[in-house]
């Protein structure tokens, strides 16, 4: 199953620096979106997350920025902010337009450092001119890695009743997404249409052994992403959705939410459909978000492509023989 080619109410743009093996991804909303956030890792790098707490003054979010670059990557938010203001986005204060642009970063630094402010501008401009749902080694997923393999950006869509749920995830966890002794993904139970290989693990598949990025420093990891839905939500509802969606990380990666990860998920409601009417509908929406996140993480690794200077192999380079068997 391929990634969606569109999602009503938002557009996606990528900017990639191949030399630095890093990049930025922008998710721009057609109109300001209701957003929440949940940070479950101990080494996060974020911008404007306090604004998304229930009870704080929040006029709606214009875009979410996901970026590589560790703390340097937060500058992508500055570039995105400027590009959105130039496009007339944001709330009016006197003669000024002030866009709201929360952001989160992963650690993917190499010997070269990208101009993240410029990447933020480029990613927003790309999103404003046409949505790009590319996966793998592009945008903020360019330099991502997981234990033993290249990571990347993955995208998956689920339904919850009449609502849709979209997950855009950068898989860069300290933990592994596959068995310790083979290609089988931990998220296999949620796979659709052989989207990450369609491989059934044998009884001897080892999903219990702990594998990590050895000697990884704090912040050198982290899963970040966005869960979007067209169901109407309040800020409190959106924050709870983001919290629930973290289960998808824990299903797809082992271990997850460690002291060396900064796992951060944003959630957004475009509000095109009525919101959940009862607790059962809320649980159904949360479950769809969990499935979408788990699938998106596996898709990110499955679609990763080799780049010059890589220190880790791609899943396809390592396990291509399993796809032919």
Secondary structure in CASP SS format (residue, H / E / C, confidence):
PFRMAT SS
TARGET T0000
AUTHOR 0000-0000-0000
METHOD secondary structure of the structure
MODEL  1
X C 1.00
X C 1.00
X C 1.00
X C 1.00
X C 1.00
X C 1.00
X E 1.00
X C 1.00
X C 1.00
X E 1.00
X E 1.00
X E 1.00
X E 1.00
X E 1.00
X E 1.00
X E 1.00
X E 1.00
X C 1.00
X C 1.00
X C 1.00
X C 1.00
X E 1.00
X E 1.00
X E 1.00
X E 1.00
X E 1.00
X E 1.00
X E 1.00
X E 1.00
X E 1.00
X E 1.00
X E 1.00
X E 1.00
X E 1.00
X E 1.00
X E 1.00
X E 1.00
X E 1.00
X E 1.00
X C 1.00
X C 1.00
X C 1.00
X C 1.00
X C 1.00
X C 1.00
X E 1.00
X E 1.00
X C 1.00
X C 1.00
X H 1.00
X H 1.00
X H 1.00
X C 1.00
X C 1.00
X C 1.00
X C 1.00
X C 1.00
X C 1.00
X C 1.00
X C 1.00
X E 1.00
X E 1.00
X E 1.00
X E 1.00
X E 1.00
X E 1.00
X E 1.00
X C 1.00
X C 1.00
X H 1.00
X H 1.00
X H 1.00
X H 1.00
X H 1.00
X H 1.00
X H 1.00
X H 1.00
X H 1.00
X H 1.00
X H 1.00
X H 1.00
X H 1.00
X H 1.00
X H 1.00
X H 1.00
X H 1.00
X C 1.00
X C 1.00
X C 1.00
X C 1.00
X E 1.00
X E 1.00
X E 1.00
X C 1.00
X C 1.00
X E 1.00
X E 1.00
X E 1.00
X C 1.00
X C 1.00
X E 1.00
X E 1.00
X E 1.00
X E 1.00
X E 1.00
X C 1.00
X C 1.00
X C 1.00
X C 1.00
X C 1.00
X C 1.00
X C 1.00
X C 1.00
X C 1.00
X C 1.00
X H 1.00
X H 1.00
X H 1.00
X H 1.00
X H 1.00
X H 1.00
X H 1.00
X H 1.00
X H 1.00
X H 1.00
X H 1.00
X H 1.00
X H 1.00
X H 1.00
X C 1.00
X C 1.00
X C 1.00
X C 1.00
X C 1.00
X C 1.00
X E 1.00
X C 1.00
X C 1.00
X H 1.00
X H 1.00
X H 1.00
X C 1.00
X C 1.00
X C 1.00
X E 1.00
X E 1.00
X C 1.00
X C 1.00
X E 1.00
X E 1.00
X C 1.00
X E 1.00
X E 1.00
X E 1.00
X E 1.00
X E 1.00
X E 1.00
X E 1.00
X E 1.00
X E 1.00
X C 1.00
X C 1.00
X E 1.00
X E 1.00
X E 1.00
X E 1.00
X E 1.00
X E 1.00
X E 1.00
X E 1.00
X E 1.00
X C 1.00
X C 1.00
X C 1.00
X E 1.00
X E 1.00
X C 1.00
X E 1.00
X C 1.00
X C 1.00
X C 1.00
X C 1.00
X C 1.00
X C 1.00
X E 1.00
X C 1.00
X C 1.00
X H 1.00
X H 1.00
X H 1.00
X C 1.00
X C 1.00
X C 1.00
X C 1.00
X C 1.00
X C 1.00
X C 1.00
X C 1.00
X C 1.00
X C 1.00
X C 1.00
X C 1.00
X C 1.00
X C 1.00
X C 1.00
X C 1.00
X C 1.00
X C 1.00
X C 1.00
X C 1.00
X C 1.00
X E 1.00
X C 1.00
X C 1.00
X C 1.00
X C 1.00
X C 1.00
X C 1.00
X C 1.00
X C 1.00
X C 1.00
X C 1.00
X C 1.00
X E 1.00
X E 1.00
X E 1.00
X E 1.00
X E 1.00
X E 1.00
X E 1.00
X E 1.00
X C 1.00
X C 1.00
X C 1.00
X H 1.00
X H 1.00
X H 1.00
X H 1.00
X H 1.00
X H 1.00
X H 1.00
X H 1.00
X H 1.00
X H 1.00
X H 1.00
X H 1.00
X H 1.00
X H 1.00
X H 1.00
X H 1.00
X H 1.00
X H 1.00
X C 1.00
X E 1.00
X C 1.00
X C 1.00
X C 1.00
X C 1.00
X C 1.00
X C 1.00
X C 1.00
X C 1.00
X C 1.00
X E 1.00
X E 1.00
X E 1.00
X E 1.00
X E 1.00
X E 1.00
X E 1.00
X E 1.00
X E 1.00
X E 1.00
X C 1.00
X C 1.00
X C 1.00
X C 1.00
X C 1.00
X H 1.00
X H 1.00
X H 1.00
X H 1.00
X H 1.00
X H 1.00
X H 1.00
X H 1.00
X H 1.00
X H 1.00
X H 1.00
X H 1.00
X H 1.00
X H 1.00
X H 1.00
X H 1.00
X H 1.00
X H 1.00
X H 1.00
X H 1.00
X H 1.00
X H 1.00
X H 1.00
X H 1.00
X C 1.00
X C 1.00
X C 1.00
X C 1.00
X C 1.00
X C 1.00
X C 1.00
X C 1.00
X C 1.00
X C 1.00
X C 1.00
X C 1.00
X H 1.00
X H 1.00
X H 1.00
X H 1.00
X H 1.00
X H 1.00
X H 1.00
X H 1.00
X H 1.00
X H 1.00
X C 1.00
END
